[in-house]
Amino acid sequence: MAFFEARDPFKRYDRMLYNASLSGLGYRTLISEPRQSGSYPMGSHRDEIVTAYDRPRLITRADLAMSEVEVSAALTLFRRRLKT
């Protein structure tokens, strides 16, 4: 947020497109919390690129101020896409 406030204090550029990708996952998986058992399922994603959203998402600076919500949503979508 500080970057945008310093570069554009009058908010001429308030809206932007956002997407996130993961690559090089190999046999790794995304988990929300470590399991106590010590064993984990292995993924088979090789070198494919996995994107969170089908199309870039329109967000504003207010959305960036609440980044926990955006990060949580992207991680949820990554987990869903990596299950298949």
Phi and psi restraints in degrees (range 20) as a CNS / XPLOR table:
assign (resid 1 and name C) (resid 2 and name N)
       (resid 2 and name CA) (resid 2 and name C) 1.0 -61.1 20.0 2
assign (resid 2 and name N) (resid 2 and name CA)
       (resid 2 and name C) (resid 3 and name N) 1.0 -35.4 20.0 2
assign (resid 2 and name C) (resid 3 and name N)
       (resid 3 and name CA) (resid 3 and name C) 1.0 -60.2 20.0 2
assign (resid 3 and name N) (resid 3 and name CA)
       (resid 3 and name C) (resid 4 and name N) 1.0 -49.3 20.0 2
assign (resid 3 and name C) (resid 4 and name N)
       (resid 4 and name CA) (resid 4 and name C) 1.0 -67.7 20.0 2
assign (resid 4 and name N) (resid 4 and name CA)
       (resid 4 and name C) (resid 5 and name N) 1.0 -38.3 20.0 2
assign (resid 4 and name C) (resid 5 and name N)
       (resid 5 and name CA) (resid 5 and name C) 1.0 -64.2 20.0 2
assign (resid 5 and name N) (resid 5 and name CA)
       (resid 5 and name C) (resid 6 and name N) 1.0 -38.1 20.0 2
assign (resid 5 and name C) (resid 6 and name N)
       (resid 6 and name CA) (resid 6 and name C) 1.0 -72.2 20.0 2
assign (resid 6 and name N) (resid 6 and name CA)
       (resid 6 and name C) (resid 7 and name N) 1.0 -39.3 20.0 2
assign (resid 6 and name C) (resid 7 and name N)
       (resid 7 and name CA) (resid 7 and name C) 1.0 -84.4 20.0 2
assign (resid 7 and name N) (resid 7 and name CA)
       (resid 7 and name C) (resid 8 and name N) 1.0 -29.3 20.0 2
assign (resid 7 and name C) (resid 8 and name N)
       (resid 8 and name CA) (resid 8 and name C) 1.0 -143.1 20.0 2
assign (resid 8 and name N) (resid 8 and name CA)
       (resid 8 and name C) (resid 9 and name N) 1.0 71.0 20.0 2
assign (resid 8 and name C) (resid 9 and name N)
       (resid 9 and name CA) (resid 9 and name C) 1.0 -66.0 20.0 2
assign (resid 9 and name N) (resid 9 and name CA)
       (resid 9 and name C) (resid 10 and name N) 1.0 -20.1 20.0 2
assign (resid 9 and name C) (resid 10 and name N)
       (resid 10 and name CA) (resid 10 and name C) 1.0 -93.2 20.0 2
assign (resid 10 and name N) (resid 10 and name CA)
       (resid 10 and name C) (resid 11 and name N) 1.0 4.9 20.0 2
assign (resid 10 and name C) (resid 11 and name N)
       (resid 11 and name CA) (resid 11 and name C) 1.0 55.9 20.0 2
assign (resid 11 and name N) (resid 11 and name CA)
       (resid 11 and name C) (resid 12 and name N) 1.0 44.3 20.0 2
assign (resid 11 and name C) (resid 12 and name N)
       (resid 12 and name CA) (resid 12 and name C) 1.0 -70.3 20.0 2
assign (resid 12 and name N) (resid 12 and name CA)
       (resid 12 and name C) (resid 13 and name N) 1.0 -30.0 20.0 2
assign (resid 12 and name C) (resid 13 and name N)
       (resid 13 and name CA) (resid 13 and name C) 1.0 -114.9 20.0 2
assign (resid 13 and name N) (resid 13 and name CA)
       (resid 13 and name C) (resid 14 and name N) 1.0 76.6 20.0 2
assign (resid 13 and name C) (resid 14 and name N)
       (resid 14 and name CA) (resid 14 and name C) 1.0 -92.4 20.0 2
assign (resid 14 and name N) (resid 14 and name CA)
       (resid 14 and name C) (resid 15 and name N) 1.0 -27.9 20.0 2
assign (resid 14 and name C) (resid 15 and name N)
       (resid 15 and name CA) (resid 15 and name C) 1.0 -103.6 20.0 2
assign (resid 15 and name N) (resid 15 and name CA)
       (resid 15 and name C) (resid 16 and name N) 1.0 143.3 20.0 2
assign (resid 15 and name C) (resid 16 and name N)
       (resid 16 and name CA) (resid 16 and name C) 1.0 -151.0 20.0 2
assign (resid 16 and name N) (resid 16 and name CA)
       (resid 16 and name C) (resid 17 and name N) 1.0 160.1 20.0 2
assign (resid 16 and name C) (resid 17 and name N)
       (resid 17 and name CA) (resid 17 and name C) 1.0 -94.5 20.0 2
assign (resid 17 and name N) (resid 17 and name CA)
       (resid 17 and name C) (resid 18 and name N) 1.0 142.6 20.0 2
assign (resid 17 and name C) (resid 18 and name N)
       (resid 18 and name CA) (resid 18 and name C) 1.0 -137.7 20.0 2
assign (resid 18 and name N) (resid 18 and name CA)
       (resid 18 and name C) (resid 19 and name N) 1.0 139.2 20.0 2
assign (resid 18 and name C) (resid 19 and name N)
       (resid 19 and name CA) (resid 19 and name C) 1.0 -154.5 20.0 2
assign (resid 19 and name N) (resid 19 and name CA)
       (resid 19 and name C) (resid 20 and name N) 1.0 164.1 20.0 2
assign (resid 19 and name C) (resid 20 and name N)
       (resid 20 and name CA) (resid 20 and name C) 1.0 -138.2 20.0 2
assign (resid 20 and name N) (resid 20 and name CA)
       (resid 20 and name C) (resid 21 and name N) 1.0 148.9 20.0 2
assign (resid 20 and name C) (resid 21 and name N)
       (resid 21 and name CA) (resid 21 and name C) 1.0 -137.5 20.0 2
assign (resid 21 and name N) (resid 21 and name CA)
       (resid 21 and name C) (resid 22 and name N) 1.0 154.0 20.0 2
assign (resid 21 and name C) (resid 22 and name N)
       (resid 22 and name CA) (resid 22 and name C) 1.0 -123.7 20.0 2
assign (resid 22 and name N) (resid 22 and name CA)
       (resid 22 and name C) (resid 23 and name N) 1.0 141.0 20.0 2
assign (resid 22 and name C) (resid 23 and name N)
       (resid 23 and name CA) (resid 23 and name C) 1.0 -142.1 20.0 2
assign (resid 23 and name N) (resid 23 and name CA)
       (resid 23 and name C) (resid 24 and name N) 1.0 160.9 20.0 2
assign (resid 23 and name C) (resid 24 and name N)
       (resid 24 and name CA) (resid 24 and name C) 1.0 68.2 20.0 2
assign (resid 24 and name N) (resid 24 and name CA)
       (resid 24 and name C) (resid 25 and name N) 1.0 32.0 20.0 2
assign (resid 24 and name C) (resid 25 and name N)
       (resid 25 and name CA) (resid 25 and name C) 1.0 -69.8 20.0 2
assign (resid 25 and name N) (resid 25 and name CA)
       (resid 25 and name C) (resid 26 and name N) 1.0 -33.3 20.0 2
assign (resid 25 and name C) (resid 26 and name N)
       (resid 26 and name CA) (resid 26 and name C) 1.0 60.9 20.0 2
assign (resid 26 and name N) (resid 26 and name CA)
       (resid 26 and name C) (resid 27 and name N) 1.0 -123.0 20.0 2
assign (resid 26 and name C) (resid 27 and name N)
       (resid 27 and name CA) (resid 27 and name C) 1.0 -99.0 20.0 2
assign (resid 27 and name N) (resid 27 and name CA)
       (resid 27 and name C) (resid 28 and name N) 1.0 10.2 20.0 2
assign (resid 27 and name C) (resid 28 and name N)
       (resid 28 and name CA) (resid 28 and name C) 1.0 -80.9 20.0 2
assign (resid 28 and name N) (resid 28 and name CA)
       (resid 28 and name C) (resid 29 and name N) 1.0 156.0 20.0 2
assign (resid 28 and name C) (resid 29 and name N)
       (resid 29 and name CA) (resid 29 and name C) 1.0 -130.7 20.0 2
assign (resid 29 and name N) (resid 29 and name CA)
       (resid 29 and name C) (resid 30 and name N) 1.0 161.0 20.0 2
assign (resid 29 and name C) (resid 30 and name N)
       (resid 30 and name CA) (resid 30 and name C) 1.0 -95.2 20.0 2
assign (resid 30 and name N) (resid 30 and name CA)
       (resid 30 and name C) (resid 31 and name N) 1.0 129.2 20.0 2
assign (resid 30 and name C) (resid 31 and name N)
       (resid 31 and name CA) (resid 31 and name C) 1.0 -127.6 20.0 2
assign (resid 31 and name N) (resid 31 and name CA)
       (resid 31 and name C) (resid 32 and name N) 1.0 150.4 20.0 2
assign (resid 31 and name C) (resid 32 and name N)
       (resid 32 and name CA) (resid 32 and name C) 1.0 -79.3 20.0 2
assign (resid 32 and name N) (resid 32 and name CA)
       (resid 32 and name C) (resid 33 and name N) 1.0 -38.4 20.0 2
assign (resid 32 and name C) (resid 33 and name N)
       (resid 33 and name CA) (resid 33 and name C) 1.0 -145.5 20.0 2
assign (resid 33 and name N) (resid 33 and name CA)
       (resid 33 and name C) (resid 34 and name N) 1.0 145.1 20.0 2
assign (resid 33 and name C) (resid 34 and name N)
       (resid 34 and name CA) (resid 34 and name C) 1.0 -61.4 20.0 2
assign (resid 34 and name N) (resid 34 and name CA)
       (resid 34 and name C) (resid 35 and name N) 1.0 142.9 20.0 2
assign (resid 34 and name C) (resid 35 and name N)
       (resid 35 and name CA) (resid 35 and name C) 1.0 -86.8 20.0 2
assign (resid 35 and name N) (resid 35 and name CA)
       (resid 35 and name C) (resid 36 and name N) 1.0 154.0 20.0 2
assign (resid 35 and name C) (resid 36 and name N)
       (resid 36 and name CA) (resid 36 and name C) 1.0 -77.7 20.0 2
assign (resid 36 and name N) (resid 36 and name CA)
       (resid 36 and name C) (resid 37 and name N) 1.0 -22.8 20.0 2
assign (resid 36 and name C) (resid 37 and name N)
       (resid 37 and name CA) (resid 37 and name C) 1.0 -69.9 20.0 2
assign (resid 37 and name N) (resid 37 and name CA)
       (resid 37 and name C) (resid 38 and name N) 1.0 -28.0 20.0 2
assign (resid 37 and name C) (resid 38 and name N)
       (resid 38 and name CA) (resid 38 and name C) 1.0 92.6 20.0 2
assign (resid 38 and name N) (resid 38 and name CA)
       (resid 38 and name C) (resid 39 and name N) 1.0 -12.4 20.0 2
assign (resid 38 and name C) (resid 39 and name N)
       (resid 39 and name CA) (resid 39 and name C) 1.0 -106.1 20.0 2
assign (resid 39 and name N) (resid 39 and name CA)
       (resid 39 and name C) (resid 40 and name N) 1.0 145.8 20.0 2
assign (resid 39 and name C) (resid 40 and name N)
       (resid 40 and name CA) (resid 40 and name C) 1.0 -133.1 20.0 2
assign (resid 40 and name N) (resid 40 and name CA)
       (resid 40 and name C) (resid 41 and name N) 1.0 147.1 20.0 2
assign (resid 40 and name C) (resid 41 and name N)
       (resid 41 and name CA) (resid 41 and name C) 1.0 -71.3 20.0 2
assign (resid 41 and name N) (resid 41 and name CA)
       (resid 41 and name C) (resid 42 and name N) 1.0 146.9 20.0 2
assign (resid 41 and name C) (resid 42 and name N)
       (resid 42 and name CA) (resid 42 and name C) 1.0 -100.4 20.0 2
assign (resid 42 and name N) (resid 42 and name CA)
       (resid 42 and name C) (resid 43 and name N) 1.0 134.0 20.0 2
assign (resid 42 and name C) (resid 43 and name N)
       (resid 43 and name CA) (resid 43 and name C) 1.0 -83.9 20.0 2
assign (resid 43 and name N) (resid 43 and name CA)
       (resid 43 and name C) (resid 44 and name N) 1.0 169.2 20.0 2
assign (resid 43 and name C) (resid 44 and name N)
       (resid 44 and name CA) (resid 44 and name C) 1.0 -135.2 20.0 2
assign (resid 44 and name N) (resid 44 and name CA)
       (resid 44 and name C) (resid 45 and name N) 1.0 58.7 20.0 2
assign (resid 44 and name C) (resid 45 and name N)
       (resid 45 and name CA) (resid 45 and name C) 1.0 -95.2 20.0 2
assign (resid 45 and name N) (resid 45 and name CA)
       (resid 45 and name C) (resid 46 and name N) 1.0 -8.3 20.0 2
assign (resid 45 and name C) (resid 46 and name N)
       (resid 46 and name CA) (resid 46 and name C) 1.0 48.6 20.0 2
assign (resid 46 and name N) (resid 46 and name CA)
       (resid 46 and name C) (resid 47 and name N) 1.0 -126.7 20.0 2
assign (resid 46 and name C) (resid 47 and name N)
       (resid 47 and name CA) (resid 47 and name C) 1.0 -108.5 20.0 2
assign (resid 47 and name N) (resid 47 and name CA)
       (resid 47 and name C) (resid 48 and name N) 1.0 17.7 20.0 2
assign (resid 47 and name C) (resid 48 and name N)
       (resid 48 and name CA) (resid 48 and name C) 1.0 -67.6 20.0 2
assign (resid 48 and name N) (resid 48 and name CA)
       (resid 48 and name C) (resid 49 and name N) 1.0 154.0 20.0 2
assign (resid 48 and name C) (resid 49 and name N)
       (resid 49 and name CA) (resid 49 and name C) 1.0 -98.1 20.0 2
assign (resid 49 and name N) (resid 49 and name CA)
       (resid 49 and name C) (resid 50 and name N) 1.0 127.1 20.0 2
assign (resid 49 and name C) (resid 50 and name N)
       (resid 50 and name CA) (resid 50 and name C) 1.0 -110.8 20.0 2
assign (resid 50 and name N) (resid 50 and name CA)
       (resid 50 and name C) (resid 51 and name N) 1.0 122.6 20.0 2
assign (resid 50 and name C) (resid 51 and name N)
       (resid 51 and name CA) (resid 51 and name C) 1.0 -103.1 20.0 2
assign (resid 51 and name N) (resid 51 and name CA)
       (resid 51 and name C) (resid 52 and name N) 1.0 150.4 20.0 2
assign (resid 51 and name C) (resid 52 and name N)
       (resid 52 and name CA) (resid 52 and name C) 1.0 -73.8 20.0 2
assign (resid 52 and name N) (resid 52 and name CA)
       (resid 52 and name C) (resid 53 and name N) 1.0 -46.4 20.0 2
assign (resid 52 and name C) (resid 53 and name N)
       (resid 53 and name CA) (resid 53 and name C) 1.0 -115.1 20.0 2
assign (resid 53 and name N) (resid 53 and name CA)
       (resid 53 and name C) (resid 54 and name N) 1.0 146.2 20.0 2
assign (resid 53 and name C) (resid 54 and name N)
       (resid 54 and name CA) (resid 54 and name C) 1.0 -65.2 20.0 2
assign (resid 54 and name N) (resid 54 and name CA)
       (resid 54 and name C) (resid 55 and name N) 1.0 -41.2 20.0 2
assign (resid 54 and name C) (resid 55 and name N)
       (resid 55 and name CA) (resid 55 and name C) 1.0 -125.7 20.0 2
assign (resid 55 and name N) (resid 55 and name CA)
       (resid 55 and name C) (resid 56 and name N) 1.0 150.1 20.0 2
assign (resid 55 and name C) (resid 56 and name N)
       (resid 56 and name CA) (resid 56 and name C) 1.0 -54.7 20.0 2
assign (resid 56 and name N) (resid 56 and name CA)
       (resid 56 and name C) (resid 57 and name N) 1.0 145.3 20.0 2
assign (resid 56 and name C) (resid 57 and name N)
       (resid 57 and name CA) (resid 57 and name C) 1.0 -99.0 20.0 2
assign (resid 57 and name N) (resid 57 and name CA)
       (resid 57 and name C) (resid 58 and name N) 1.0 136.5 20.0 2
assign (resid 57 and name C) (resid 58 and name N)
       (resid 58 and name CA) (resid 58 and name C) 1.0 -82.8 20.0 2
assign (resid 58 and name N) (resid 58 and name CA)
       (resid 58 and name C) (resid 59 and name N) 1.0 122.0 20.0 2
assign (resid 58 and name C) (resid 59 and name N)
       (resid 59 and name CA) (resid 59 and name C) 1.0 -130.0 20.0 2
assign (resid 59 and name N) (resid 59 and name CA)
       (resid 59 and name C) (resid 60 and name N) 1.0 164.8 20.0 2
assign (resid 59 and name C) (resid 60 and name N)
       (resid 60 and name CA) (resid 60 and name C) 1.0 -120.3 20.0 2
assign (resid 60 and name N) (resid 60 and name CA)
       (resid 60 and name C) (resid 61 and name N) 1.0 177.6 20.0 2
assign (resid 60 and name C) (resid 61 and name N)
       (resid 61 and name CA) (resid 61 and name C) 1.0 -64.1 20.0 2
assign (resid 61 and name N) (resid 61 and name CA)
       (resid 61 and name C) (resid 62 and name N) 1.0 -31.9 20.0 2
assign (resid 61 and name C) (resid 62 and name N)
       (resid 62 and name CA) (resid 62 and name C) 1.0 -63.2 20.0 2
assign (resid 62 and name N) (resid 62 and name CA)
       (resid 62 and name C) (resid 63 and name N) 1.0 -36.6 20.0 2
assign (resid 62 and name C) (resid 63 and name N)
       (resid 63 and name CA) (resid 63 and name C) 1.0 -65.2 20.0 2
assign (resid 63 and name N) (resid 63 and name CA)
       (resid 63 and name C) (resid 64 and name N) 1.0 -38.6 20.0 2
assign (resid 63 and name C) (resid 64 and name N)
       (resid 64 and name CA) (resid 64 and name C) 1.0 -66.7 20.0 2
assign (resid 64 and name N) (resid 64 and name CA)
       (resid 64 and name C) (resid 65 and name N) 1.0 -31.1 20.0 2
assign (resid 64 and name C) (resid 65 and name N)
       (resid 65 and name CA) (resid 65 and name C) 1.0 -66.1 20.0 2
assign (resid 65 and name N) (resid 65 and name CA)
       (resid 65 and name C) (resid 66 and name N) 1.0 -27.2 20.0 2
assign (resid 65 and name C) (resid 66 and name N)
       (resid 66 and name CA) (resid 66 and name C) 1.0 -106.3 20.0 2
assign (resid 66 and name N) (resid 66 and name CA)
       (resid 66 and name C) (resid 67 and name N) 1.0 56.5 20.0 2
assign (resid 66 and name C) (resid 67 and name N)
       (resid 67 and name CA) (resid 67 and name C) 1.0 -63.9 20.0 2
assign (resid 67 and name N) (resid 67 and name CA)
       (resid 67 and name C) (resid 68 and name N) 1.0 -24.0 20.0 2
assign (resid 67 and name C) (resid 68 and name N)
       (resid 68 and name CA) (resid 68 and name C) 1.0 -59.9 20.0 2
assign (resid 68 and name N) (resid 68 and name CA)
       (resid 68 and name C) (resid 69 and name N) 1.0 -38.2 20.0 2
assign (resid 68 and name C) (resid 69 and name N)
       (resid 69 and name CA) (resid 69 and name C) 1.0 -66.0 20.0 2
assign (resid 69 and name N) (resid 69 and name CA)
       (resid 69 and name C) (resid 70 and name N) 1.0 -45.8 20.0 2
assign (resid 69 and name C) (resid 70 and name N)
       (resid 70 and name CA) (resid 70 and name C) 1.0 -65.2 20.0 2
assign (resid 70 and name N) (resid 70 and name CA)
       (resid 70 and name C) (resid 71 and name N) 1.0 -43.1 20.0 2
assign (resid 70 and name C) (resid 71 and name N)
       (resid 71 and name CA) (resid 71 and name C) 1.0 -65.4 20.0 2
assign (resid 71 and name N) (resid 71 and name CA)
       (resid 71 and name C) (resid 72 and name N) 1.0 -42.8 20.0 2
assign (resid 71 and name C) (resid 72 and name N)
       (resid 72 and name CA) (resid 72 and name C) 1.0 -62.1 20.0 2
assign (resid 72 and name N) (resid 72 and name CA)
       (resid 72 and name C) (resid 73 and name N) 1.0 -42.4 20.0 2
assign (resid 72 and name C) (resid 73 and name N)
       (resid 73 and name CA) (resid 73 and name C) 1.0 -64.6 20.0 2
assign (resid 73 and name N) (resid 73 and name CA)
       (resid 73 and name C) (resid 74 and name N) 1.0 -43.6 20.0 2
assign (resid 73 and name C) (resid 74 and name N)
       (resid 74 and name CA) (resid 74 and name C) 1.0 -64.2 20.0 2
assign (resid 74 and name N) (resid 74 and name CA)
       (resid 74 and name C) (resid 75 and name N) 1.0 -42.9 20.0 2
assign (resid 74 and name C) (resid 75 and name N)
       (resid 75 and name CA) (resid 75 and name C) 1.0 -63.7 20.0 2
assign (resid 75 and name N) (resid 75 and name CA)
       (resid 75 and name C) (resid 76 and name N) 1.0 -38.0 20.0 2
assign (resid 75 and name C) (resid 76 and name N)
       (resid 76 and name CA) (resid 76 and name C) 1.0 -61.7 20.0 2
assign (resid 76 and name N) (resid 76 and name CA)
       (resid 76 and name C) (resid 77 and name N) 1.0 -44.5 20.0 2
assign (resid 76 and name C) (resid 77 and name N)
       (resid 77 and name CA) (resid 77 and name C) 1.0 -66.7 20.0 2
assign (resid 77 and name N) (resid 77 and name CA)
       (resid 77 and name C) (resid 78 and name N) 1.0 -38.7 20.0 2
assign (resid 77 and name C) (resid 78 and name N)
       (resid 78 and name CA) (resid 78 and name C) 1.0 -59.7 20.0 2
assign (resid 78 and name N) (resid 78 and name CA)
       (resid 78 and name C) (resid 79 and name N) 1.0 -46.0 20.0 2
assign (resid 78 and name C) (resid 79 and name N)
       (resid 79 and name CA) (resid 79 and name C) 1.0 -59.9 20.0 2
assign (resid 79 and name N) (resid 79 and name CA)
       (resid 79 and name C) (resid 80 and name N) 1.0 -42.2 20.0 2
assign (resid 79 and name C) (resid 80 and name N)
       (resid 80 and name CA) (resid 80 and name C) 1.0 -62.7 20.0 2
assign (resid 80 and name N) (resid 80 and name CA)
       (resid 80 and name C) (resid 81 and name N) 1.0 -44.2 20.0 2
assign (resid 80 and name C) (resid 81 and name N)
       (resid 81 and name CA) (resid 81 and name C) 1.0 -71.1 20.0 2
assign (resid 81 and name N) (resid 81 and name CA)
       (resid 81 and name C) (resid 82 and name N) 1.0 -29.3 20.0 2
assign (resid 81 and name C) (resid 82 and name N)
       (resid 82 and name CA) (resid 82 and name C) 1.0 -81.0 20.0 2
assign (resid 82 and name N) (resid 82 and name CA)
       (resid 82 and name C) (resid 83 and name N) 1.0 -13.7 20.0 2
assign (resid 82 and name C) (resid 83 and name N)
       (resid 83 and name CA) (resid 83 and name C) 1.0 -73.5 20.0 2
assign (resid 83 and name N) (resid 83 and name CA)
       (resid 83 and name C) (resid 84 and name N) 1.0 -23.7 20.0 2
